[in-house]
C-alpha cells in the first residue's frame, strides 16, 4: 500500500514538471511573436553639398595639321632633302624627283608655243590681206572665210600650246616636293632611287604641325545625353565644359591644360560612342602626333546629394536606397549622375534634404525591416 502511494506521488510530480515546462515554452514563443528586434545599421542624413568628380578617357594625340605628302608626278626620287623628325617651314623642299624628262617636256612645250605664235602671225597677215582684197572685190567671200578660219585655228592652237606649257611648268615644279605647312617630318619610307607615282597610295612622309595638338577620345551615349540635358546642346556643352588635363603614357600629367573644342553629332553604331576633340598647346613640341594618352575631365556638381554606392541597390535599370521612416526601411528609387568614381553617387532626384538612409548593407535589407 505504501509503495502504491509512493508511485502515485512520483507520477504527480513528473506531470507537474511537464506542465510547467510546456507553459514556459508557450510563454517564450508568445514573447518572440510580440515584437521583432530592430537590426543595427549605419545610417546617414543627406544634406546638399558640392562634389567634384574626374573621369578618365583613353585618347589619341594628333597634330592639328597632319599632311600626308604624296607625289604629284611619277619618277625616281633623286634626292631626299630632309631627315625624319626635322622641323620644316612651309614651302621648304622635302624631296626632288628626277627632273630630266619633265625638263625635256617643258622645252618642247616652249618650242610649240613659238611655232604656234609664228603660225598665228602668218594666218593673221593672210586674213588681213584677203580682207583688203575682198573689199576691192579681188577675191571671193569663200577665200576670205577660209583665211579667217585659218586665223582662228592658229589662235586656238596657240592657246592649246600655252596650256601645254603651263602643264609642263607645273609638272617640273611638282618634281620638287615641298612642305605645305610648318611642322615636323614623320617617317620617310621612300629613299633615293625609289620609283614613285601619284597612284601608289603610300605617302612619301607626313608633316605634322604640332604647335597645337588635337586629342581625340570617346564618350558614351548616356554621357552625351546627360550633357545635352544639362547645357541644352552638344555645342553649348563643349563651350561650357571646364579645362581638361592630359595624362601621358608614362603616367605623368602634361604641364598645360586643354580645352574641349567639339563633340561629334554622330553616334558610332558599333561602339555606341561619340568622338570628342580637345585642343592642347604644344609650343615646346613635347607632344607628338600618334601618341596615346588619357584625358582627365573634371565634372562639378553643386547643391546635390552625395551618397556612398554601398547605400544603394541596383535592380535591373533602377537604383534604390532605403529611407528610414518611423524606424522601418522604406525603399525609394533615385536617379544618379552618369559620373561614377566607383565609390560615391551624385543623386539628381529621389531624395530630399534631411532624409535618413541606410548607408551600408542596403543589399541585405528588405522592405519594412526595423532598423536602428
C-alpha positions as CSV (number, residue, x, y, z in Angstrom):
1,X,0.0,0.0,0.0
2,X,2.8,2.4,0.8
3,X,4.6,1.5,-2.5
4,X,1.5,2.3,-4.4
5,X,1.1,5.7,-2.7
6,X,4.9,6.5,-3.4
7,X,4.5,5.7,-7.2
8,X,1.4,7.8,-7.4
9,X,3.2,10.8,-5.8
10,X,6.1,10.5,-8.2
11,X,3.8,10.5,-11.2
12,X,2.1,13.6,-9.9
13,X,5.5,15.4,-9.6
14,X,6.6,14.4,-13.2
15,X,3.2,15.6,-14.6
16,X,3.6,18.9,-12.8
17,X,7.1,19.4,-14.2
18,X,6.0,18.6,-17.7
19,X,3.1,21.1,-17.4
20,X,5.5,23.8,-16.1
21,X,8.0,23.3,-19.0
22,X,5.2,23.4,-21.6
23,X,3.8,26.6,-20.1
24,X,7.3,28.2,-20.1
25,X,7.8,27.2,-23.8
26,X,4.5,28.8,-24.8
27,X,5.4,31.9,-22.9
28,X,8.7,32.2,-24.8
29,X,7.0,31.8,-28.1
30,X,4.4,34.4,-27.3
31,X,7.2,36.7,-26.2
32,X,9.1,36.3,-29.5
33,X,5.9,36.9,-31.5
34,X,5.1,40.0,-29.7
35,X,7.9,42.1,-31.5
36,X,10.9,41.8,-33.8
37,X,14.2,43.0,-32.5
38,X,15.5,46.1,-34.6
39,X,18.7,45.4,-36.6
40,X,21.6,47.8,-36.3
41,X,22.8,49.6,-39.5
42,X,25.0,52.5,-40.3
43,X,22.7,55.4,-41.1
44,X,23.3,58.9,-42.7
45,X,21.3,62.0,-43.1
46,X,21.6,63.5,-46.6
47,X,22.3,67.3,-47.0
48,X,23.0,69.4,-50.1
49,X,26.7,69.7,-50.9
50,X,29.1,70.2,-53.8
51,X,31.1,67.4,-55.4
52,X,33.9,67.4,-58.0
53,X,34.5,64.2,-60.0
54,X,37.1,63.4,-62.6
55,X,36.6,60.9,-65.4
56,X,39.4,59.5,-67.4
57,X,39.1,58.6,-71.1
58,X,41.6,56.8,-73.3
59,X,42.8,59.2,-76.0
60,X,44.9,59.6,-79.1
61,X,47.1,62.6,-79.9
62,X,47.0,64.0,-83.4
63,X,48.8,67.0,-84.9
64,X,46.4,69.9,-85.6
65,X,47.6,69.7,-89.2
66,X,48.7,66.3,-90.3
67,X,49.6,66.4,-94.0
68,X,50.3,63.2,-95.9
69,X,52.9,64.1,-98.6
70,X,52.1,62.3,-101.9
71,X,53.9,62.8,-105.2
72,X,52.0,64.6,-108.0
73,X,54.2,63.3,-110.8
74,X,55.8,59.9,-111.5
75,X,59.5,59.4,-111.4
76,X,62.5,58.3,-109.4
77,X,63.4,60.1,-106.1
78,X,66.6,61.9,-107.0
79,X,67.3,63.5,-103.6
80,X,65.8,63.4,-100.0
81,X,66.2,66.9,-98.6
82,X,65.2,66.4,-95.0
83,X,65.6,63.9,-92.1
84,X,63.0,62.2,-90.0
85,X,61.9,64.3,-87.1
86,X,63.2,67.5,-88.6
87,X,61.4,70.8,-88.1
88,X,60.5,72.3,-91.5
89,X,58.9,75.5,-92.7
90,X,56.1,76.0,-95.2
91,X,57.4,75.8,-98.7
92,X,60.6,74.0,-97.8
93,X,61.8,71.3,-100.2
94,X,61.4,67.8,-98.9
95,X,62.1,65.6,-102.0
96,X,63.3,66.1,-105.5
97,X,62.1,63.7,-108.2
98,X,64.2,63.2,-111.4
99,X,63.6,66.3,-113.5
100,X,65.2,65.3,-116.8
101,X,62.0,64.0,-118.6
102,X,60.0,66.9,-117.3
103,X,62.6,69.5,-118.3
104,X,62.5,68.0,-121.8
105,X,58.8,68.2,-121.9
106,X,59.0,71.8,-120.8
107,X,61.4,72.7,-123.5
108,X,59.2,71.0,-126.1
109,X,56.2,72.9,-124.8
110,X,58.1,76.2,-125.1
111,X,59.1,75.4,-128.7
112,X,55.5,74.6,-129.6
113,X,54.4,77.9,-128.3
114,X,56.9,79.7,-130.5
115,X,55.8,77.7,-133.5
116,X,52.1,78.5,-132.8
117,X,52.9,82.2,-132.4
118,X,54.6,82.2,-135.9
119,X,51.7,80.3,-137.4
120,X,49.2,82.7,-135.9
121,X,51.2,85.7,-137.2
122,X,51.2,84.2,-140.7
123,X,47.5,83.4,-140.5
124,X,46.7,86.9,-139.3
125,X,48.6,88.5,-142.2
126,X,46.9,86.3,-144.7
127,X,43.5,87.1,-143.2
128,X,44.1,90.9,-143.2
129,X,45.4,90.7,-146.8
130,X,42.3,88.8,-148.0
131,X,40.1,91.2,-146.2
132,X,41.5,94.1,-148.2
133,X,41.3,92.2,-151.4
134,X,37.7,91.2,-150.7
135,X,36.8,94.9,-150.1
136,X,38.3,95.6,-153.6
137,X,36.3,92.6,-155.0
138,X,39.5,90.8,-156.0
139,X,38.9,87.6,-154.0
140,X,35.6,85.8,-153.2
141,X,33.9,85.6,-149.9
142,X,34.9,81.9,-149.8
143,X,38.6,82.8,-149.9
144,X,38.1,85.4,-147.2
145,X,36.2,83.0,-144.9
146,X,38.9,80.3,-145.4
147,X,41.6,82.8,-144.4
148,X,39.6,83.8,-141.3
149,X,39.1,80.1,-140.3
150,X,42.9,79.6,-140.6
151,X,43.5,82.6,-138.4
152,X,41.0,81.3,-135.8
153,X,42.6,77.9,-135.9
154,X,46.1,79.3,-135.4
155,X,44.8,81.3,-132.4
156,X,43.3,78.2,-130.8
157,X,46.5,76.2,-131.4
158,X,48.5,78.9,-129.6
159,X,46.1,78.8,-126.7
160,X,46.5,75.0,-126.6
161,X,50.2,75.3,-126.8
162,X,50.2,77.8,-123.9
163,X,48.1,75.4,-121.8
164,X,50.6,72.6,-122.5
165,X,53.4,74.9,-121.5
166,X,51.6,75.7,-118.2
167,X,51.1,71.9,-117.6
168,X,54.8,71.3,-118.3
169,X,55.8,74.1,-115.9
170,X,53.6,72.6,-113.2
171,X,55.0,69.1,-113.7
172,X,58.6,70.3,-113.3
173,X,57.5,72.3,-110.3
174,X,55.9,69.1,-108.8
175,X,59.2,67.3,-109.1
176,X,60.3,69.4,-106.1
177,X,58.0,68.2,-103.3
178,X,57.6,71.0,-100.7
179,X,56.1,71.1,-97.3
180,X,52.5,72.5,-97.2
181,X,52.9,73.9,-93.7
182,X,55.3,74.4,-90.8
183,X,55.7,71.1,-88.8
184,X,57.7,68.0,-88.0
185,X,58.7,65.5,-90.6
186,X,57.5,61.9,-89.9
187,X,58.9,58.6,-91.1
188,X,60.4,58.5,-94.6
189,X,59.9,55.1,-96.0
190,X,60.9,56.1,-99.5
191,X,64.6,56.7,-100.2
192,X,66.7,57.9,-103.1
193,X,66.3,55.8,-106.2
194,X,62.8,54.7,-105.4
195,X,60.2,54.9,-108.2
196,X,57.1,56.8,-107.1
197,X,53.8,57.9,-108.6
198,X,50.6,59.6,-107.6
199,X,48.7,56.3,-107.8
200,X,51.0,54.4,-105.4
201,X,48.7,55.2,-102.4
202,X,51.6,55.4,-99.9
203,X,52.8,58.8,-98.6
204,X,56.4,59.8,-99.0
205,X,56.2,61.2,-95.5
206,X,54.0,63.2,-93.1
207,X,54.3,66.7,-91.9
208,X,52.6,67.4,-88.6
209,X,52.0,71.0,-87.4
210,X,52.4,70.3,-83.6
211,X,52.3,73.9,-82.2
212,X,48.8,72.8,-81.1
213,X,47.6,69.2,-81.0
214,X,44.2,67.6,-81.1
215,X,43.4,64.9,-78.6
216,X,40.5,62.6,-79.5
217,X,38.6,60.5,-77.1
218,X,35.1,58.8,-77.0
219,X,32.1,59.5,-74.7
220,X,29.2,57.1,-74.2
221,X,25.7,58.0,-75.5
222,X,24.4,58.3,-71.9
223,X,27.1,60.8,-71.0
224,X,26.3,62.8,-74.1
225,X,22.6,62.8,-73.3
226,X,23.3,64.0,-69.8
227,X,25.4,66.9,-71.1
228,X,22.7,67.9,-73.6
229,X,20.1,67.9,-70.9
230,X,22.4,70.0,-68.7
231,X,23.5,72.5,-71.3
232,X,20.8,72.4,-74.0
233,X,23.0,71.2,-76.9
234,X,26.3,69.4,-77.6
235,X,27.8,72.7,-78.9
236,X,26.9,74.5,-75.7
237,X,28.2,71.6,-73.6
238,X,31.6,71.7,-75.4
239,X,31.9,75.5,-75.0
240,X,31.0,75.5,-71.3
241,X,33.0,72.4,-70.2
242,X,35.9,73.2,-67.9
243,X,39.6,72.8,-68.8
244,X,40.8,69.2,-69.1
245,X,44.2,67.6,-68.3
246,X,46.3,65.1,-70.2
247,X,47.9,62.1,-68.6
248,X,50.8,60.9,-70.7
249,X,51.6,57.2,-71.4
250,X,54.2,57.2,-68.6
251,X,51.6,58.3,-66.0
252,X,52.8,62.0,-65.8
253,X,50.4,64.9,-66.2
254,X,51.1,67.3,-69.1
255,X,52.0,70.7,-67.9
256,X,49.4,72.7,-69.9
257,X,45.6,72.3,-69.7
258,X,43.4,71.8,-72.8
259,X,40.0,72.9,-73.9
260,X,37.3,70.7,-75.4
261,X,36.5,72.1,-78.8
262,X,33.8,69.9,-80.3
263,X,31.6,66.9,-79.7
264,X,30.6,64.8,-82.7
265,X,26.9,64.9,-83.6
266,X,27.0,61.3,-84.9
267,X,26.9,58.2,-82.7
268,X,29.1,55.3,-83.8
269,X,26.7,52.4,-84.5
270,X,29.2,49.7,-83.5
271,X,30.6,51.3,-80.3
272,X,27.6,53.5,-79.2
273,X,30.0,56.4,-78.5
274,X,30.6,59.9,-79.9
275,X,34.0,61.4,-80.7
276,X,35.2,64.4,-78.6
277,X,38.1,66.6,-79.6
278,X,40.2,68.7,-77.2
279,X,42.9,71.2,-78.1
280,X,46.2,71.4,-76.2
281,X,49.0,73.9,-76.7
282,X,52.4,72.4,-77.6
283,X,54.8,75.2,-78.1
284,X,57.8,73.1,-76.9
285,X,56.9,70.3,-79.2
286,X,56.7,67.8,-76.4
287,X,53.5,66.1,-77.7
288,X,53.9,64.1,-80.9
289,X,51.2,63.1,-83.3
290,X,50.3,59.4,-82.9
291,X,51.0,59.2,-79.2
292,X,48.5,57.6,-76.8
293,X,47.3,59.3,-73.6
294,X,44.4,59.8,-71.2
295,X,42.2,62.8,-70.9
296,X,41.0,63.7,-67.4
297,X,37.7,65.6,-67.5
298,X,36.5,67.3,-64.3
299,X,32.8,67.4,-63.5
300,X,31.4,69.8,-60.9
301,X,28.0,69.3,-59.2
302,X,26.6,71.9,-56.9
303,X,23.7,71.7,-54.5
304,X,23.5,68.0,-54.9
305,X,23.3,64.9,-52.6
306,X,26.3,62.6,-52.5
307,X,25.8,59.1,-51.1
308,X,28.1,56.0,-50.9
309,X,27.4,53.4,-53.5
310,X,27.2,50.9,-50.6
311,X,23.9,52.6,-49.7
312,X,22.3,51.6,-53.0
313,X,20.8,48.5,-54.5
314,X,20.5,48.1,-58.3
315,X,17.5,46.3,-59.7
316,X,17.7,46.0,-63.5
317,X,17.9,49.6,-64.7
318,X,16.8,51.2,-61.4
319,X,18.8,52.2,-58.3
320,X,17.2,52.0,-54.9
321,X,18.0,53.4,-51.5
322,X,16.3,52.6,-48.2
323,X,15.0,55.6,-46.2
324,X,14.3,55.2,-42.5
325,X,10.7,56.1,-41.8
326,X,9.3,55.6,-38.3
327,X,12.2,53.1,-37.6
328,X,11.5,51.0,-40.7
329,X,13.2,50.7,-44.0
330,X,11.3,52.1,-46.9
331,X,12.7,51.8,-50.5
332,X,12.9,54.8,-52.8
333,X,14.0,55.0,-56.4
334,X,16.7,57.5,-57.1
335,X,18.3,59.0,-60.2
336,X,22.1,59.4,-60.2
337,X,24.5,61.3,-62.4
338,X,26.4,59.3,-65.1
339,X,29.7,60.2,-63.4
340,X,31.0,57.2,-61.5
341,X,34.2,57.1,-59.4
342,X,33.4,53.6,-58.1
343,X,32.8,54.9,-54.5
344,X,30.0,57.5,-54.5
345,X,26.9,58.6,-56.5
346,X,25.6,62.1,-57.1
347,X,21.9,61.9,-56.6
348,X,19.9,64.0,-59.0
349,X,16.4,63.1,-57.8
350,X,14.6,60.9,-55.3
351,X,16.0,62.3,-52.1
352,X,15.3,65.4,-50.0
353,X,17.4,67.3,-47.6
354,X,17.1,65.7,-44.1
355,X,16.2,62.2,-45.3
356,X,17.8,59.5,-43.3
357,X,19.0,56.5,-45.3
358,X,20.8,53.2,-44.6
359,X,24.4,54.0,-45.5
360,X,25.8,50.5,-45.6
361,X,24.5,47.0,-46.2
362,X,21.5,48.1,-48.2
363,X,21.6,44.9,-50.2
364,X,20.7,42.9,-47.0
365,X,17.6,44.9,-46.1
366,X,14.0,44.1,-47.1
367,X,11.1,46.4,-47.2
368,X,9.7,47.2,-43.8
369,X,12.8,45.9,-41.9
370,X,13.1,47.6,-38.5
371,X,16.4,49.5,-38.2
372,X,18.2,51.4,-35.6
